[in-house]
Amino acid sequence: MIKFISKWWLSFQFKLALQQGNKLQAIKLLRVIEKSGARLTNLEKLFRDKLQFEQSAKQYKQEAAILSGKLNTALQELKQKADLPAAVKNQNQNNLKLTSDREFIKYIYKTFNLIQHDDSKLQCTGIDERIFDDFEAQLVEYLKEEFNKISEKKLVIKLEDALEDINSLKCGKDPDYRFSLTPHVYYMKYFLENVYCVYIAWFLIYESGFLSANINILDIAAGPGTVAYGLALFLQSTSGFFKICQMHISYYSLEKQNTLQFRGLQFWRRYIESRKSPVNTFFRFVTSDIFSWDKQSSNIPSSFFDFVVISHCFFKDSVQKIEANKIYTQIINNSLKNNGYALLIIQDKTLYKGYDAYQCEDCKQEKSLVNKFLGELGLELVWYRYLTSTGIRGSLKGADFSKFAREKLPKQQYLSPLLLKYFNQTFESNYTLDDYIILAKKS
């Protein structure tokens, strides 16, 4: 009884310290509660996780600063070599790019069942099982461990709240992410498919000869780091075909929800960094809403990035669309190198609905729409691909799609039982694609 009263008093003082904005006192009380061995309340757990995230962000900020110093040194060395003969300079520049390996490209086309129907339409019905099966299994194991920390009764309530929050994406709205398990539900509902899509996007960039061994990436509306995961898995697939020496990735995450950034980093450390040859990646987190973005206070370096990526964060609502495109244009113009690229990934429905257009097998209309979309962002088209699982422009619906999916598409065999258990999903989830991958440059 005495222990219960003592814990209650400490928790009361902890809440009071938070309400008064006394962070140091709250940290001190949290340490006392943890040392006592008492069970933490949800508020105390959230505060603990927030402290861990802030510490991680500080660590990676320091690493990013070290990397920036190395990059400045490398730039100075390049300037000193400016007087080299043209042939030598061209050779050095070529060495920075990853050389296309014909056997590896053939392997990807075969493994993913990639079929080029026309100049832009690329059907994909396969997957690299040796990479994605393990990735999916580890993600499910991570989610189970997270759920086991919560009592079954509370877990059901928390998941219902989080599912309602994340389902606002279907209405074209951004979730509030105010619930502790919203990031976890995102992992269950959308993460794997989005990583699958981004993986193909990086492959197409590699095939085009635009992927370097040293790249700086700015990921706008980054979520849990989907773009970084897609690239990391793609690079894993190259094992056994060719060796990438000294691969360095500087990855900036611009995301308004620090809970997504924290969970993304948490799983990254668990999975990616546990690989035998992990990608040498330096993270930098900028937690900010794009609608209140200000280049003076964002701490995002100017003319620094080889790729600025916006993946699945385009709006159907005309007011939001105009405002977001204005901000995107500012960020790209400020942050992208003159010879850098913008990588845009947008779902087919979002692209066409944004212009009140109907999707059909009209390549001229499609290209015109893509160019109009880029024109609003001040960008010029390099190339685009429409990724489809069905081989047609526009998705199959209802029973027709379910039948097609069962027969043709790779399954999410580890995640599906979890969706059945917690969301009563009676069908097996598949990896599907209905997205435009658009590579562009500054006009």
C-alpha positions as CSV (number, residue, x, y, z in Angstrom):
1,M,0.0,0.0,0.0
2,I,2.9,2.3,0.9
3,K,4.5,1.6,-2.5
4,F,1.2,2.4,-4.3
5,I,0.9,5.7,-2.5
6,S,4.5,6.6,-3.1
7,K,4.1,5.8,-6.9
8,W,0.9,7.8,-7.0
9,W,2.6,10.8,-5.4
10,L,5.6,10.6,-7.7
11,S,3.3,10.4,-10.8
12,F,1.3,13.4,-9.5
13,Q,4.5,15.4,-9.1
14,F,5.6,14.3,-12.6
15,K,2.3,15.5,-14.2
16,L,2.6,18.8,-12.3
17,A,6.2,19.3,-13.5
18,L,5.0,18.8,-17.1
19,Q,2.1,21.2,-16.7
20,Q,4.4,23.8,-15.3
21,G,6.9,23.3,-18.1
22,N,9.6,22.2,-15.7
23,K,11.3,19.6,-17.9
24,L,14.4,19.0,-15.7
25,Q,12.2,18.2,-12.7
26,A,10.1,15.9,-14.9
27,I,13.2,14.1,-16.0
28,K,14.4,13.8,-12.4
29,L,11.1,12.3,-11.3
30,L,11.0,9.9,-14.2
31,R,14.4,8.5,-13.3
32,V,13.2,8.0,-9.7
33,I,10.1,6.2,-10.9
34,E,12.1,4.0,-13.2
35,K,14.6,3.2,-10.5
36,S,11.8,2.1,-8.1
37,G,10.7,-0.6,-10.6
38,A,7.2,0.7,-10.7
39,R,5.1,0.3,-13.9
40,L,5.1,3.5,-16.0
41,T,1.9,5.2,-16.9
42,N,1.2,5.9,-20.6
43,L,2.2,9.6,-20.1
44,E,5.5,8.6,-18.5
45,K,6.2,6.1,-21.3
46,L,5.5,8.8,-23.9
47,F,7.8,11.3,-22.1
48,R,10.5,8.6,-21.9
49,D,10.2,7.8,-25.6
50,K,10.3,11.6,-26.4
51,L,13.6,11.9,-24.4
52,Q,15.0,8.9,-26.3
53,F,14.1,10.4,-29.6
54,E,15.6,13.8,-28.7
55,Q,18.8,12.1,-27.7
56,S,18.9,10.1,-31.0
57,A,18.2,13.3,-33.0
58,K,21.0,15.1,-31.2
59,Q,23.4,12.2,-31.9
60,Y,22.6,12.1,-35.6
61,K,22.8,15.9,-35.8
62,Q,26.4,15.6,-34.6
63,E,27.1,12.9,-37.2
64,A,25.5,15.0,-39.9
65,A,27.8,17.9,-38.9
66,I,30.8,15.6,-39.2
67,L,29.7,14.4,-42.6
68,S,29.2,18.0,-43.7
69,G,32.8,18.7,-42.7
70,K,34.0,15.7,-44.7
71,L,32.0,16.9,-47.7
72,N,33.5,20.3,-47.5
73,T,37.0,18.8,-47.4
74,A,36.1,16.7,-50.4
75,L,34.9,19.7,-52.3
76,Q,38.1,21.6,-51.6
77,E,40.0,18.6,-53.0
78,L,37.9,18.6,-56.1
79,K,38.5,22.3,-56.6
80,Q,42.3,21.7,-56.3
81,K,42.0,19.2,-59.2
82,A,40.2,21.7,-61.4
83,D,43.2,22.0,-63.7
84,L,43.3,18.3,-64.5
85,P,42.9,17.3,-68.2
86,A,39.3,17.0,-69.3
87,A,39.7,13.2,-69.9
88,V,40.8,12.7,-66.3
89,K,38.1,14.9,-64.9
90,N,35.4,13.0,-66.9
91,Q,36.8,9.7,-65.6
92,N,36.6,10.9,-62.0
93,Q,33.1,12.1,-62.5
94,N,32.0,8.8,-64.0
95,N,33.5,7.0,-61.0
96,L,31.0,8.8,-58.7
97,K,28.1,7.1,-60.5
98,L,27.1,3.4,-59.9
99,T,27.9,1.6,-63.2
100,S,24.9,-0.3,-64.5
101,D,25.4,-4.0,-64.2
102,R,23.5,-5.9,-67.0
103,E,23.2,-9.1,-65.1
104,F,21.7,-7.3,-62.0
105,I,19.3,-5.4,-64.2
106,K,18.1,-8.6,-65.8
107,Y,17.8,-10.2,-62.4
108,I,15.5,-7.4,-61.2
109,Y,13.3,-7.5,-64.3
110,K,12.9,-11.2,-63.9
111,T,12.4,-11.3,-60.1
112,F,9.8,-8.5,-60.1
113,N,8.2,-9.7,-63.4
114,L,8.7,-6.2,-64.9
115,I,7.0,-5.8,-68.2
116,Q,7.3,-2.6,-70.2
117,H,4.0,-2.2,-72.0
118,D,4.7,1.2,-73.6
119,D,7.1,4.1,-73.1
120,S,5.7,4.9,-69.7
121,K,3.6,1.9,-68.4
122,L,5.6,-0.7,-66.4
123,Q,3.8,-3.7,-65.0
124,C,5.2,-5.3,-61.8
125,T,3.8,-8.5,-60.3
126,G,6.8,-10.0,-58.6
127,I,9.2,-9.3,-55.7
128,D,12.7,-10.2,-54.4
129,E,11.6,-12.7,-51.7
130,R,15.1,-13.0,-50.2
131,I,14.9,-9.3,-49.3
132,F,11.3,-8.6,-48.6
133,D,10.3,-11.8,-46.8
134,D,12.9,-11.2,-44.1
135,F,12.1,-7.5,-44.0
136,E,8.4,-8.2,-43.5
137,A,9.0,-10.9,-40.9
138,Q,11.2,-8.5,-38.8
139,L,8.7,-5.8,-39.0
140,V,5.9,-8.1,-37.7
141,E,8.2,-9.3,-34.9
142,Y,8.9,-5.6,-34.0
143,L,5.2,-4.9,-33.9
144,K,4.4,-7.9,-31.8
145,E,7.0,-6.9,-29.3
146,E,5.5,-3.4,-29.1
147,F,2.0,-4.7,-28.6
148,N,3.1,-7.1,-25.9
149,K,4.1,-4.1,-23.8
150,I,0.4,-3.2,-23.6
151,S,-2.4,-5.1,-21.9
152,E,-4.8,-6.8,-24.3
153,K,-7.8,-4.6,-23.3
154,K,-5.9,-1.4,-23.7
155,L,-4.3,-2.5,-26.9
156,V,-7.7,-3.1,-28.6
157,I,-8.8,0.4,-27.7
158,K,-5.5,2.0,-28.7
159,L,-5.5,0.2,-32.0
160,E,-9.1,1.3,-32.8
161,D,-8.3,4.9,-32.1
162,A,-5.1,4.7,-34.2
163,L,-7.0,3.0,-37.1
164,E,-9.6,5.7,-37.2
165,D,-6.8,8.3,-37.2
166,I,-4.9,6.6,-40.0
167,N,-8.0,6.0,-42.1
168,S,-8.3,9.7,-42.7
169,L,-5.7,9.1,-45.4
170,K,-8.5,7.5,-47.5
171,C,-10.3,10.8,-47.4
172,G,-7.2,12.7,-48.6
173,K,-6.6,14.1,-45.1
174,D,-3.5,14.0,-43.1
175,P,-3.9,12.0,-39.8
176,D,-3.4,13.8,-36.6
177,Y,-1.0,11.1,-35.3
178,R,-2.2,12.1,-31.8
179,F,-2.4,8.4,-30.7
180,S,0.6,6.4,-29.5
181,L,-0.1,3.5,-31.9
182,T,-0.8,5.5,-35.1
183,P,2.7,4.9,-36.3
184,H,2.3,1.2,-35.7
185,V,-1.0,1.1,-37.6
186,Y,0.8,3.0,-40.5
187,Y,3.4,0.2,-40.5
188,M,0.6,-2.4,-40.8
189,K,-1.5,-0.7,-43.4
190,Y,0.8,1.2,-45.8
191,F,4.5,0.9,-45.0
192,L,5.4,-2.3,-46.9
193,E,3.6,-1.3,-50.1
194,N,5.2,2.2,-50.0
195,V,8.7,0.7,-49.5
196,Y,8.0,-1.7,-52.4
197,C,7.1,1.2,-54.6
198,V,10.1,3.3,-53.6
199,Y,12.4,0.3,-54.1
200,I,11.3,0.1,-57.7
201,A,11.8,3.9,-58.0
202,W,15.4,3.7,-56.9
203,F,16.0,0.8,-59.3
204,L,14.7,2.9,-62.2
205,I,17.1,5.7,-61.2
206,Y,20.0,3.2,-61.0
207,E,19.1,1.8,-64.4
208,S,19.1,5.3,-65.8
209,G,22.6,5.9,-64.5
210,F,21.7,8.6,-62.1
211,L,22.5,6.8,-58.8
212,S,25.8,7.7,-57.1
213,A,27.9,6.1,-54.4
214,N,27.7,9.3,-52.4
215,I,24.2,11.0,-52.3
216,N,22.4,13.5,-50.2
217,I,18.6,13.0,-50.0
218,L,16.0,15.4,-48.6
219,D,12.7,13.5,-48.0
220,I,9.7,15.8,-47.6
221,A,6.9,14.5,-45.5
222,A,9.2,11.6,-44.8
223,G,7.0,9.6,-42.4
224,P,9.1,6.8,-40.8
225,G,11.8,7.1,-43.5
226,T,10.1,5.1,-46.3
227,V,12.4,6.5,-48.9
228,A,15.5,5.5,-47.0
229,Y,14.2,2.0,-46.4
230,G,13.4,1.5,-50.1
231,L,17.0,2.5,-51.0
232,A,18.5,0.4,-48.3
233,L,16.6,-2.7,-49.5
234,F,17.5,-2.0,-53.1
235,L,21.2,-1.8,-52.2
236,Q,20.8,-5.1,-50.3
237,S,19.6,-6.7,-53.6
238,T,22.9,-5.8,-55.3
239,S,24.8,-8.3,-53.0
240,G,26.3,-11.0,-55.1
241,F,26.3,-9.0,-58.3
242,F,28.7,-6.1,-57.6
243,K,30.3,-4.4,-54.7
244,I,29.6,-0.8,-53.8
245,C,32.7,0.6,-52.2
246,Q,32.3,3.4,-49.6
247,M,28.6,4.0,-50.1
248,H,27.6,7.1,-48.1
249,I,24.0,8.4,-47.8
250,S,23.1,11.7,-46.1
251,Y,19.4,11.5,-45.4
252,Y,17.4,14.4,-44.2
253,S,13.9,13.7,-42.9
254,L,11.4,16.6,-43.1
255,E,8.3,15.4,-41.2
256,K,5.9,17.2,-38.9
257,Q,5.3,14.1,-36.7
258,N,8.3,13.3,-34.5
259,T,6.6,10.0,-33.4
260,L,6.8,8.7,-37.0
261,Q,10.5,9.8,-37.2
262,F,11.2,8.1,-33.8
263,R,9.6,4.8,-34.8
264,G,11.2,4.9,-38.2
265,L,14.6,5.3,-36.6
266,Q,13.8,2.7,-33.9
267,F,13.1,0.0,-36.5
268,W,16.0,1.1,-38.8
269,R,18.4,0.4,-35.9
270,R,16.8,-2.9,-35.3
271,Y,16.7,-4.1,-38.9
272,I,18.9,-2.2,-41.3
273,E,21.9,-1.6,-39.0
274,S,21.9,-5.3,-38.0
275,R,22.7,-6.4,-41.6
276,K,26.2,-7.8,-42.3
277,S,27.1,-4.8,-44.5
278,P,24.7,-2.0,-43.5
279,V,24.4,1.1,-45.6
280,N,26.6,3.9,-44.3
281,T,23.7,6.3,-43.6
282,F,23.7,9.6,-41.7
283,F,20.3,10.8,-40.5
284,R,19.2,14.3,-39.8
285,F,15.7,15.0,-38.5
286,V,13.9,18.3,-39.2
287,T,10.5,18.2,-37.4
288,S,8.3,20.7,-39.1
289,D,5.0,21.0,-40.8
290,I,5.4,21.9,-44.5
291,F,2.5,24.3,-44.3
292,S,4.5,26.4,-41.8
293,W,7.9,25.8,-43.4
294,D,10.4,28.7,-43.3
295,K,13.7,28.4,-45.0
296,Q,15.4,30.8,-42.6
297,S,14.6,28.6,-39.6
298,S,14.5,25.2,-41.1
299,N,18.3,24.5,-40.9
300,I,18.0,22.7,-44.3
301,P,21.2,23.4,-46.3
302,S,20.9,25.3,-49.6
303,S,21.9,23.7,-52.9
304,F,23.0,20.6,-51.1
305,F,20.8,17.7,-52.2
306,D,21.2,15.3,-55.1
307,F,17.6,14.2,-54.7
308,V,14.6,15.9,-53.2
309,V,11.9,13.3,-52.7
310,I,8.2,13.8,-52.2
311,S,6.4,10.4,-51.9
312,H,2.7,10.1,-51.6
313,C,2.1,13.5,-50.1
314,F,0.1,15.3,-52.7
315,F,-3.3,16.7,-52.1
316,K,-6.7,16.4,-53.9
317,D,-8.2,19.4,-52.2
318,S,-7.5,22.4,-54.4
319,V,-6.7,24.8,-51.5
320,Q,-4.2,22.4,-49.9
321,K,-2.8,21.5,-53.2
322,I,-2.0,25.1,-54.2
323,E,-0.4,25.8,-50.8
324,A,1.6,22.6,-50.7
325,N,2.9,23.1,-54.3
326,K,4.0,26.6,-53.4
327,I,6.0,25.3,-50.4
328,Y,7.4,22.3,-52.4
329,T,8.7,24.7,-55.1
330,Q,10.4,26.9,-52.5
331,I,12.1,23.9,-50.8
332,I,13.2,22.4,-54.1
333,N,14.6,25.7,-55.4
334,N,16.4,26.4,-52.2
335,S,17.8,22.9,-51.4
336,L,18.3,21.0,-54.7
337,K,21.7,21.2,-56.5
338,N,21.5,22.6,-60.0
339,N,22.3,19.2,-61.4
340,G,20.1,17.4,-58.8
341,Y,16.8,15.7,-59.3
342,A,13.3,15.8,-57.8
343,L,11.8,12.4,-57.4
344,L,8.0,12.6,-57.1
345,I,5.7,9.6,-56.3
346,I,2.0,10.1,-56.6
347,Q,-0.9,7.7,-56.7
348,D,-2.7,7.6,-60.0
349,K,-6.1,8.6,-58.5
350,T,-4.6,11.6,-56.8
351,L,-2.9,12.8,-60.0
352,Y,-6.0,12.5,-62.2
353,K,-8.5,13.7,-59.6
354,G,-6.4,16.8,-59.0
355,Y,-7.2,17.9,-62.6
356,D,-10.7,16.4,-62.8
357,A,-9.5,14.0,-65.5
358,Y,-10.4,10.4,-66.2
359,Q,-7.7,7.9,-66.4
360,C,-7.5,5.8,-69.6
361,E,-5.1,4.3,-72.1
362,D,-4.2,7.7,-73.7
363,C,-0.4,8.2,-73.4
364,K,-0.6,11.8,-74.8
365,Q,-3.2,12.8,-72.3
366,E,-1.1,11.2,-69.5
367,K,2.1,12.9,-70.5
368,S,0.3,16.2,-70.8
369,L,-1.0,15.8,-67.3
370,V,2.4,14.9,-65.9
371,N,3.9,18.0,-67.5
372,K,1.1,20.2,-66.2
373,F,1.7,18.7,-62.7
374,L,5.5,19.5,-63.0
375,G,4.9,22.9,-64.4
376,E,3.0,23.9,-61.2
377,L,6.2,22.9,-59.3
378,G,8.6,24.7,-61.6
379,L,10.1,21.5,-62.8
380,E,11.0,19.9,-66.1
381,L,10.4,16.3,-66.9
382,V,13.4,13.9,-67.2
383,W,11.3,10.7,-67.4
384,Y,8.3,9.1,-65.7
385,R,6.9,5.6,-65.3
386,Y,3.4,4.5,-64.4
387,L,3.8,1.5,-62.1
388,T,0.9,-0.9,-62.2
389,S,0.2,-4.4,-60.9
390,T,-2.6,-5.1,-63.3
391,G,-1.1,-4.0,-66.6
392,I,-3.8,-1.4,-67.2
393,R,-4.1,2.3,-66.4
394,G,-6.5,2.5,-63.4
395,S,-7.0,-0.1,-60.7
396,L,-9.3,-3.1,-60.8
397,K,-12.1,-2.9,-58.2
398,G,-13.8,-5.3,-55.8
399,A,-14.0,-9.0,-56.6
400,D,-12.1,-8.7,-59.9
401,F,-9.1,-7.3,-58.2
402,S,-9.3,-9.8,-55.4
403,K,-9.2,-12.7,-57.9
404,F,-6.3,-11.0,-59.8
405,A,-4.4,-10.4,-56.6
406,R,-4.8,-14.0,-55.4
407,E,-3.4,-15.4,-58.6
408,K,-0.7,-12.9,-59.6
409,L,0.6,-10.6,-56.9
410,P,3.2,-11.3,-54.1
411,K,1.6,-11.8,-50.7
412,Q,2.3,-10.2,-47.3
413,Q,2.3,-13.6,-45.6
414,Y,3.6,-12.5,-42.2
415,L,1.6,-9.3,-41.9
416,S,-1.8,-10.7,-43.0
417,P,-2.3,-12.8,-39.8
418,L,-1.7,-9.7,-37.7
419,L,-4.3,-7.7,-39.7
420,L,-6.7,-10.6,-39.2
421,K,-6.2,-10.7,-35.5
422,Y,-6.5,-7.0,-34.7
423,F,-8.6,-5.6,-37.6
424,N,-10.6,-8.7,-38.7
425,Q,-9.2,-8.4,-42.2
426,T,-10.4,-11.6,-43.9
427,F,-8.3,-11.4,-47.0
428,E,-4.6,-11.8,-47.5
429,S,-2.8,-8.6,-48.2
430,N,-0.7,-8.2,-51.4
431,Y,2.0,-5.9,-52.6
432,T,0.2,-3.7,-55.2
433,L,1.2,-0.7,-57.3
434,D,-0.8,2.1,-59.0
435,D,1.7,5.0,-58.8
436,Y,3.5,7.4,-61.0
437,I,7.2,7.6,-60.5
438,I,8.4,11.0,-61.9
439,L,12.0,12.1,-62.2
440,A,12.4,15.8,-62.9
441,K,14.9,18.7,-62.7
442,K,14.8,22.4,-62.2
443,S,13.4,24.3,-65.2
